[in-house]
Each structure stands twice: as structure tokens, then as C-alpha cells.
Amino acid sequence: MSLAYTRARPKFAGGRGERCVRVDSIYFRYAPGTETVNTDALRSAPLRERRDAGLPTPAGSRWTRARHAPPGTRAPRGARGFSEGVYAAGVARAGPSPTSTAEAPRPRSSRAADVTSSRGRGRKKRERGGACTSPACVRAGGGARGQAGRVQPSGIRHVRSWSNIPFITVPLSRTHGKSFAHRSELKHAKRIVVKLGSAVVTRGDECGLALGRLASIVEQVSVLQNQGREMMLVTSGAVAFGKQRLRHEILLSQSVRQALHSGQNQLKEMAIPVLEARACAAAGQSGLMALYEAMFTQYSICAAQILVTNLDFHDEQKRRNLNGTLHELLRMNIVPIVNTNDAVVPPAEPNSDLQGVISVKDNDSLAARLAVEMKTDLLIVLSDVEGLFDSPPGSDDAKLIDTFYPGDQQSVTFGTKSRVGMGGMEAKVKAALWALQGGTSVVIANGTHPKVSGHVITDIVEGKKVGTFFSEVKPAGPTVEQQGEMARSGGRTLATLEPEQRAEIIHHLADLLTDQRDEILLANKKDLEEAEGRLAAPLLKRLSLSTSKLNSLAIGLRQIAASSQDSVGRVLRRTRIAKNLELEQVTVPIGVLLVIFESRPDCLPQVAALAIASGNGLLLKGGKEAAHSNRILHLLTQEALSIHGVKEAVQLVNTREEVEDLCRLDRMIDLIIPRGSSQLVRDIQKAAKGIPVMGHSEGICHMYVDSEASVDKVTRLVRDSKCEYPAACNALETLLIHRDLLRTPLFDQIIDMLRVEQVKIHAGPKFASYLTFSPSEVKSLRTEYGDLELCIEVVDSVQEAIDHIHKYGSSHTDVIVTENEKTAEFFLQHVDSACVFWNASSRFSDGYRFGLGAEVGISTSRIHARGPVGLEGLLTTKWLLRGQDHVVSDFSEHGSLKYLHENLPVPQRTTN
């Protein structure tokens, strides 16, 4: 059950036949003639739970809520701030669970929402122009017009009657009092506190504010506020702002005094005195708030200032007042900006924390205390470091901790405090752990480098891997960083094995694929059942495994094993530099590979076998639609690896890491190989910074039918290239036909065959001009359909066909069909693609069909590997120089040695 709360026509409380109920200083008017409402439940329900979960009241009970009614059992006639709410049960107005929210109608008009009386034009005018005198509105800046009539329970959504921002409902799925267990759950955070450290707010010279960073932070907070969340800021910066202002005043006064009593040369020698921090805070607090208010105003958001001290939290009455003020501000869609009252705050006392209570010694402890008092879902602490490291960030072996569990606190070594501010990382961790115990999730992140951190606040709320996430749930299994380290260590051990041992592992994996066929197909059946109705037919076909597929996989794996005997450590080049000084270039593994694939569980054993044969460590990230299949195939792979003690060389990433987060692990990953849609490849190429990506973003394959093409060959080649597997990256997407073939029997046969195969035809611009009634004209000549759709275009010559391919193709695979050898050779030499064929289907662009055994993908890049990438593409080289006390000075003009640079014979490669 949940609460559906709407703005309605203004009403009066306390009228004839009406009675009011007071609940937590809020008055509800019961509409006469309806069912009796359980007022005891109203009184006993805490404010937070009433908002978040809804009240257990009968369906259709109508109440009018008066925000500023005076004490008593009745709200006075004409009291300000009434709006009507409906407590609904069932599914008519509310969702079936406490986490659902009802969709309420929009306000009738902003004018009607702000007027509290309907008797007389003059009275309406006075009511609209009047100011709200409630304590919260006074603190917010005087109760401007429109603030009084705005009532919105934040557990449902924010309603601003004068704004055109669309309503956005944010569901609450967190159990009250429990922190989030995983980052992915942070998107459900409703109430958020953002703490801005001194290093974030101030400039590098510690005098003045970093306006660019503050503007970005205000923008992100405003975006989240307008999504319906409740945002609160705990900010530093008053001292820095005041220091800048007081320095300016001192310089002005000193310059006048100096001009009267001494020469101007002495002015430059005058030192600015050390400014007292409390005086700076007093001078800077108003300017800091004015700056925040000006920034938030650009997003139609009101901000309110609250200054507190440690004593305010020790006094129970002050705590209740503060709590009530904050709740009132949040209900009115106002962003509270909280800061310690540094003008009067006493110096921090060491070890002053009481049992179970954290003292407000700095803004870190203030943010934690505020988050717990307000039952906040998420606390974001922004500082000048990326997060919590296991050792001081300046040390060489420091590693960023992604998820911190309170039980691991002993494994962390803290360094010195921040260059500005009162607390260091140890203070932040202490405050974070205290907030975590109070049921608030915490993230510590860097807010000083926007180029590195980007939109850090919104990224954290979206669940991205930013900073250090504090969780009461100990991470199950190794982190992705630990998996990367295990893959590197296992890969290095794998590279030292004998070729026969690596081949034995691959043979054993091939046997397991056939022996455990039933278990694999059962797991794949679960994936298909869960994906039914969610995935398109081509993706379901990719996801499906069968006995024939498993047998083909086993054959391919045995081919890889046979070709891997001398892959690692093969000598490519030998050179005699000088006497007893020889140089060799040999093949070695690349390192750690990250392979990301979608809906293709058969990809896992192929890639694993290639990684084993090449001695590379491997991280695998499969799609969640193939989770069951990937899990059992990975277990079989590790079983095969364990026969030689290298089980950890191949890792399957099952954590909640996003692909974008994996692409940032540049210290652990040497090459990324995406296997999936063109959109996936583009996203990875965009996200991978510092890590090379092998692959192709599009598979726009062309076939040019020349004027001298054979009638019998064309239809076979077009059918196989397009219809055999239309979802493949090497399937035909654009058919180029020579102009002379139009209205010929050959052209008619092609069209008839495509019609029989139910291929949807898209006409290119030139082709459409030749037809009276043409098919749908193509929207773009650079389109990868991935289905039974084909673009047909007309060209005048082979050169025009080549120009078209270069302009609209993706350098993947392109084909010419002709009986003219000279024309074919011209096409083969001039088309700049990874694969260029003559009278052959584009589907031959495949590692298995090329005799490579299997492939990790098809690369359209021009560096390292191009085309189908098999075993050879996963190797790099290193140089080995063997000498006997040789130094460079021996080869100088008067040295005893001379360079020979003789090429030596290379050992012949073993063939199987």
C-alpha cells in the first residue's frame, strides 16, 4: 500500500461537521460521510515510514492536510497551506507493494495551488501576495509567494506547481534502517547527503572558491533533486571565501596607510598577516550562501542555510527542532545547505566521542551525524583522493579499495590529513563507518578532477564504479581486481608450460564438451526459457546451443591444440650483432585479455582455448542472458586447466561491474576483445582509455555483381552470403549491381530468390530512380541490418563500386562476382578491407573456415592484427640479446669491435 498525494482545490479546515486530527504536528481533516479512519495508526506511524510505505487506512479516505495549523484539535478557518490527499488501498490508486507509487494527476494550475481562499477577488490577491511565517520558510529566506501552498510528501515525488519539469517517480526498494548491499542498488536512494570537503570547494591557493567545480556539483545535485530525490549539502568553504574577502580589505587599508606614511616600494615588502579562521568564517558565510543560492536559482531550486555546532546535537530540543526544520524544507523541495558555525565553534577536543555517538569535530562527522539523524539512504563524501586505499595514496603499492567492509579495517594504513580542512582519510573512514552502522550507505570519491571523475555524484547514484563503497555485506568471492591479478599470475605460469601440456589442457576441454553435453544443454535451456519474450529471434538463435554446435566446438578446439605446438617462444628472426653477440625475436603472450561477449555462450570455450594455446591470462564477461550456460562452461574450462595447476588463468567475471568499469582497469588488462553487436563494440571503444581494443564496430559487407558475372554463381553467392546466417557480422548487407544487368534474366533471378527467402529489400537512391514502383528507399547506405534485410544499389563501373565501398563500408569483408580476371584483380588490389573475395561467399570470413581453428573476433584495424584473429593474433614479440661482457663503448670509433648485423637462419616451424 502506498500514498497517492495530489494538489487540489483549496479548502477550509475546521468547518461545520468537520474535525481535525493532529499527527506529528500535522493536521489532517477527515471528510464527512466516509468511513472511519484508524487515527491511532496515524498517530503511531513515524513520519518517515508514513511517507515511504503509506498509511494503513481504508481505501478512499480523504483528508485535508494543514501545514501551519496552530495547536488544538481543529485547524482554524482560513489557515494557510491546505492541500488534499487520498490514502488509497489496492491497485486502483496505489501499487500492490510498499515500494510502488501511484500516479497522481497534475495540479489544476499554479494559480489555484497557491490560493487558499475562494471568497472574493481582493482576498485572493492578498492571499497570493502574503508571506509564509513558518520557521522553515523564514529560514529558507522569507517565505516567497508560492512556498506556502506547496505540500509534497517526499516519499512519493516532488511537485512544483510553477515548474514545467515533468514528474519523475523514484521507487523505494530499500528496507528501512538497512544500508544498500551493492552499488547497483544506489539508484534507489531517495534521500542523499553530499559532503563537499575543503579541498573540493577551495582553489589550490586555499584562498577563494573553485567556481568551476562548484557549478558542476550544483548542476548534478539539481538534476537529482528534479528527479524527485531529496538532496542535502554539507559544505565547507566559508573560511576560504572569507579569507579572500578579508585579504582584499587588508590590502586596501594597508595601501592607503602606506601611501600616507612611507614610500610605495615598501608596500611590496609588506606581508599579509595570518587571518583568524573564525573571523574568516564570519566574513565568508554570507557570500558562500549567496553564491549557492545564485547557482541553484538557475535550476529553479531554492536553497536554505543551516548553521550548527556540536552542542546542537547534544540538546534534545535543538535536535528535534533541527530535524523538523530539515523535514519541512525537504517537503517543500528546498535543498538544505548545512555547515558548522565556524564563527563560534570551539576547537575540537580529542577523544571526545561518547559511546555510540560521534562528535561534530569537522564536516565529515557533521555529514555522518546529519545522515543518521535524517535516516538518509546515501552519504557521498567528496575529497581530493579517489577513495580509500589500502596504504597511503603516495606509496607505490597503494591500491584503491572498491568495496570496503568494516571487518577489513585493520588492513588499511592511513597517511596524513588533507592539505586543507580539519580531517584526513582516517576521519572520513571513521565518520563513514558510524553512518554505515546507522543504516546509511557511504561512498568516498574524488570531486576535484572533473576530467578524471566526470559527473561523480550522478555516476555514484547510477551505481557506477566510482570511489570506495562502504557496505555491511562482505563481498562474496574475489573482486574483479583480484581476478585480474589471478589471471595474470596464472597466465604467466601457463606460458611456462611445455607446448604439449597446453595442448593436453585443450584436448581435455574438448572431451569435456562432449562428455558433459547433457548438463550444458540443460543449463542453456534455462537461459532460453528466461530469455523467451525478452530477446529478438536472431539473439535467441545466437544464445541457443545444440549437440551439433558442441561437436563443432570440440573439433575446433582440437584444431587449436594441434596448431599450438610451437606458437609461444617461436623464433621469428635471428641476427648476429657482433662476435658472440646474437639477437633473437621470439613470440610471447600479450598478457591478460578481456573478452566481452553477448548472447554467445559457444564463444567461451573458443576464446578460452585460444588463450590457453597462446599462454594468455583471460577475463571473461558474458551477457546475463547466458549466465547459466557461461557458468557451467567456465567450470569445465577450469577443470581442464587444473590438470596442470593453472586453474586461475581463466576467470569469469560474475560481479555487478559494468562494462565501462572493466574498461578502466588499464593496469590489469592488456587487450580488450568485444564480441557482440556494433553498439557494444562502439561503447567499449569509447569507454576504453589506455587499453587497446581489437574488433570491428560494424560489419557492413558488400557484394559487387559485375556485368560479366555468371548467372549460376550469382544467386548461390547472394543466397549464402545473406540468408544462411543474416545475424552474423560477415553477412551481406549491401548488393551492388552493374547498371547493364538491370531488366535482365539475371537480375530477375536475384529478385525472385530474395522474395522466396523473404528478404526485405531497401532501394538505394540510384536503384529507386530506375523503378516505377520501388521498395522502401533506404534511410542510410551505411546500415548493418543483422536480419533478412538487404540494400540494393546500382553502379556504373567497378571503380564506382570500389568508391561506394570505401565511402559506406566498414572495411570488413567485400566480394566481387565476375568472370573477368582482370576486373577481379583490380577489385582485389584496390578495395581496402580486411577480407576481399572473388567469386566466394562473404561468410568465408571466419577463423575456422580460414583454418585458424577458431577466432576471437574479426579486426578491421590496421595495427597488430587484421581480419579473423586466431592464435597468431594473440601473440606479441620480445627481443632476446645474448652476449659476453659487451658494452656500447666497444663499438666506438676507436673500439675493438665492429657491428656485423648478419642474418642467421631461423629454426623451421613444425607443421602438423
Summary of the structure (lengths in Angstrom):
residues: 912
radius of gyration: 35.6
end to end distance: 70.9
largest distance: 117.3
contacts: 3033
relative contact order: 0.06
helix: 39%
strand: 18%
